[in-house]
Amino acid sequence: MTDELDSGLFDDSRRSFMKKGALAAGAVALGTAGAGTAAAQDDGGSGMVVVFGDDYQPGVEYEIASTLDQGTKDEVFEAAELTDEFDTPDDWNLYLINYDMGGSAPSLGYLMSEEDFSSGDSDTMGEDGSFRNAQLNLIEATPGESGNGDTATESEDNGAGAGNESASGSGGGAGNESAGGN
């Protein structure tokens, strides 16, 4: 019976540690949200980011809640066995992100990048994600990218814009309208 109670509550797996660490770091980081953040680069979201598989939400907007300090980054990298994953770990920044999932509770995760972001910066997680390291469950994606290489804004505009209407008007869309009307 004790095994049943302890099975998920006191799980010491890396995933459990990372989630608990994210919540703890989030509470601390949000209290010091303005301290020590780097200036954002306005590069249009062209830099690659790395997230854990559980933190990958393609096509969902996220906001940088906080830049985690060097000590916290080192602890997370060590606990998740990431110290050998990056050629120059000191060049990578670790951020606590909050996904906009539409609920009242925050959906927190980690984001790693060589780019500099500030608290409050937001973007959409790219749909072009691929495993950087499947064993460590790391996914690499380009913020704002759709699966076909367009930025999310471009693909949304093309999907609802005139280009799609003309394709519909000369193809299946018009045929479907005719068939539906008869």
C-alpha positions in Angstrom: 0.0 0.0 0.0 2.9 2.4 0.7 4.2 1.7 -2.8 0.9 2.9 -4.3 1.0 6.1 -2.3 4.7 6.8 -3.1 4.6 5.8 -6.8 3.9 9.3 -8.2 4.0 11.6 -5.3 7.7 11.3 -4.6 9.0 10.5 -8.1 12.7 11.3 -8.3 12.9 11.1 -12.1 14.6 13.8 -14.1 11.3 14.9 -15.5 9.8 15.3 -12.0 12.8 17.2 -10.8 12.7 19.5 -13.8 9.0 20.2 -13.3 9.4 20.9 -9.6 12.5 23.0 -10.4 10.6 25.0 -12.9 7.9 25.8 -10.4 10.4 26.7 -7.7 12.5 28.7 -10.1 9.4 30.4 -11.5 8.3 31.6 -8.0 11.8 33.0 -7.3 12.3 34.4 -10.8 9.0 36.1 -11.0 9.8 37.9 -7.7 13.0 39.2 -9.3 11.7 39.4 -12.9 13.5 42.6 -13.8 16.9 41.8 -12.3 19.7 40.7 -14.5 17.8 40.2 -17.8 19.6 40.7 -21.1 18.5 43.1 -23.8 16.3 41.5 -26.4 17.6 41.1 -30.0 15.0 42.0 -32.6 15.9 39.2 -35.0 12.4 38.3 -36.0 12.6 35.0 -34.2 15.2 33.4 -36.6 17.3 31.8 -33.9 16.9 28.2 -32.9 15.7 27.4 -29.4 15.8 24.1 -27.5 13.1 22.9 -25.1 12.4 19.7 -23.3 9.8 17.4 -25.1 7.3 18.1 -22.3 7.7 21.8 -22.9 7.3 21.7 -26.7 3.9 23.2 -27.7 4.1 23.9 -31.4 2.1 26.8 -32.7 1.3 28.1 -29.1 2.3 31.5 -28.0 4.7 31.7 -25.1 6.1 34.6 -23.0 9.5 34.8 -21.3 8.7 34.9 -17.6 12.3 35.2 -16.5 15.9 34.8 -17.4 17.4 32.3 -14.9 20.7 33.2 -13.3 23.9 31.3 -14.0 23.7 29.2 -10.8 20.2 28.0 -11.5 21.2 27.3 -15.1 24.2 25.2 -14.0 22.0 23.3 -11.5 19.4 22.5 -14.2 22.0 21.6 -16.8 23.6 19.2 -14.3 20.4 17.7 -13.1 19.2 17.1 -16.6 22.6 15.9 -17.8 22.9 18.7 -20.3 26.5 19.8 -19.5 27.9 17.7 -22.4 25.0 18.4 -24.8 26.2 21.9 -25.8 29.7 22.7 -27.2 29.9 25.9 -25.2 27.2 25.7 -22.4 28.2 29.2 -21.2 26.9 30.7 -24.5 23.4 29.3 -23.8 20.8 31.1 -21.7 18.1 29.4 -19.8 14.6 31.0 -19.6 11.5 30.2 -17.7 8.6 30.4 -20.2 4.8 30.5 -19.7 2.6 29.2 -22.5 -0.7 30.8 -23.2 -2.9 27.7 -23.0 -6.1 29.7 -22.2 -6.4 28.4 -18.7 -6.1 30.2 -15.3 -3.0 28.2 -14.2 0.3 28.9 -15.8 1.9 26.4 -18.1 5.6 26.7 -17.3 8.6 25.3 -19.1 12.3 25.8 -19.9 13.6 27.4 -23.1 17.3 27.3 -23.9 18.8 29.7 -26.5 22.0 31.4 -27.5 19.9 34.4 -28.3 19.2 37.0 -25.6 15.6 37.6 -24.6 14.0 39.8 -21.9 11.2 39.1 -19.5 7.9 39.9 -21.3 9.2 39.0 -24.8 6.8 36.6 -26.5 6.7 34.5 -29.7 5.0 31.4 -31.0 6.8 28.1 -30.6 7.8 26.9 -34.0 6.1 23.9 -35.6 9.4 22.9 -37.3 10.6 21.0 -34.1 13.0 18.1 -34.4 14.8 16.1 -31.9 18.2 17.5 -31.0 18.8 14.6 -28.6 16.0 12.0 -28.3 17.7 10.3 -25.3 17.6 13.6 -23.3 14.1 14.4 -24.8 15.4 17.8 -26.3 13.6 19.4 -29.2 15.1 22.1 -31.3 12.7 24.6 -33.1 12.6 28.0 -34.6 10.2 30.4 -32.9 7.5 31.5 -35.2 8.2 28.9 -37.9 5.4 26.7 -39.3 6.1 23.2 -40.4 6.6 24.3 -44.0 9.3 26.8 -43.3 7.1 29.9 -43.3 6.8 32.1 -40.3 3.6 31.5 -38.3 2.4 35.0 -39.3 3.1 34.4 -43.0 1.3 31.0 -43.0 -1.7 32.4 -41.2 -1.9 35.3 -43.6 -1.6 33.0 -46.6 -4.0 30.5 -45.2 -6.7 33.1 -44.8 -5.7 35.7 -47.4 -6.3 36.3 -51.1 -3.8 33.5 -52.2 -6.0 30.9 -50.5 -9.2 32.4 -51.9 -7.9 32.3 -55.5 -6.8 28.7 -55.1 -10.2 27.9 -53.7 -12.0 29.8 -56.4 -10.2 28.0 -59.2 -10.2 24.6 -57.6 -12.0 22.5 -55.1 -13.6 25.4 -53.2 -15.8 26.4 -56.2 -16.7 22.8 -57.0 -17.7 22.2 -53.5 -19.9 25.3 -53.4 -21.6 24.2 -56.7 -22.1 20.6 -55.5 -23.4 21.9 -52.1 -25.8 24.3 -53.9 -27.3 21.7 -56.2 
